[in-house]
Amino acid sequence: DGGRKKVELPTGESVRLKIPEGVRDGTKIRLRGRGQAGPTGERGDLYVTFEVGDHPRFRREDDDIYLTESIGVFEAMFGTECRIPTPYGQHIKLTIPEGTQPGEKLRLRGQGVKTDDGQGDLYVEIDVDIPSDLTDDQRETLREAAEEAGLR
């Protein structure tokens, strides 16, 4: 999100950092005159390097965000709508089209990382859950439907 954060230095002094929106891992900023004093007594510059941690649900690639959404086999076959979280805490409606395949990626433009230069996209990778606990009757009904459709 960016913004300002108060940080305490090893010297005990506190500084307020302006964190750039959409900062990437390894980004460095310089704070002039906030480093330690040299032999002349003049303070040098302080360099801050950002480490951006991993998120349990989202994966970042440049300014794009990826997440995996699991749906049922019938939802993949017939299509569905679901609510997808964004990296900024909102939820948006995603229409998953009929016939969506496992591993397919659906793109939501402008829902990725916000930076000073724009905004990345959010990609939703579809995972299809195949039921493993069908009853004998359910299995037989599905077998008959598959044969009728020419899928077996």
Residue pairs with C-beta under 8 A, 6 or more apart in sequence:
1 21
1 88
1 114
2 18
2 19
2 20
2 21
2 22
2 23
2 114
3 18
3 19
3 21
4 16
4 17
4 18
4 19
5 16
5 17
5 19
6 14
6 15
6 16
6 17
7 14
7 15
7 16
7 17
7 48
8 14
9 15
9 34
9 46
11 36
15 31
15 34
15 46
17 29
17 31
17 48
18 29
19 50
20 27
20 29
20 115
20 116
21 114
21 115
21 116
22 63
22 113
22 114
22 115
22 116
23 50
23 52
24 50
24 52
25 50
25 51
25 52
26 49
26 50
26 51
27 49
27 50
28 47
28 48
28 49
28 50
29 47
29 48
29 50
30 45
30 46
30 47
30 48
31 45
31 46
31 47
31 48
32 45
33 43
33 44
33 45
34 43
34 45
34 46
35 43
35 44
35 45
35 46
35 47
36 43
36 44
37 43
37 44
38 44
52 60
55 87
57 67
57 85
58 65
58 66
58 67
58 87
59 65
59 66
59 67
60 66
60 113
62 120
63 112
63 113
63 115
63 118
63 119
63 120
64 112
64 113
64 120
64 121
64 122
64 123
65 86
65 87
65 111
65 112
65 113
65 120
65 121
65 122
65 123
66 105
66 122
66 123
66 124
66 125
67 84
67 85
67 122
67 123
67 124
67 125
68 124
68 125
68 126
68 127
69 82
69 84
69 94
69 124
69 125
69 126
69 127
70 127
70 128
70 129
71 80
71 82
71 96
71 100
71 126
71 127
71 128
71 129
72 128
72 129
72 131
73 128
73 129
73 130
73 131
75 96
76 96
76 99
76 100
76 101
76 102
76 126
76 128
77 98
77 99
78 98
79 95
79 96
79 97
79 98
79 99
79 100
80 95
80 96
81 93
81 94
81 95
81 96
82 93
82 94
82 96
83 91
83 92
83 93
83 94
84 91
84 92
84 93
84 94
84 108
84 122
84 124
85 91
86 92
86 111
86 122
87 111
87 112
87 113
87 122
88 114
92 108
92 111
94 106
94 108
94 124
96 106
96 126
100 106
100 126
100 128
101 126
101 128
102 126
102 127
102 128
103 125
103 126
103 127
104 125
104 126
105 123
105 124
105 125
105 126
106 123
106 124
106 126
107 121
107 122
107 123
107 124
108 121
108 122
108 123
108 124
109 121
110 119
110 121
111 119
111 121
111 122
112 119
112 120
112 121
112 122
113 119
113 120
134 142
143 152
146 152
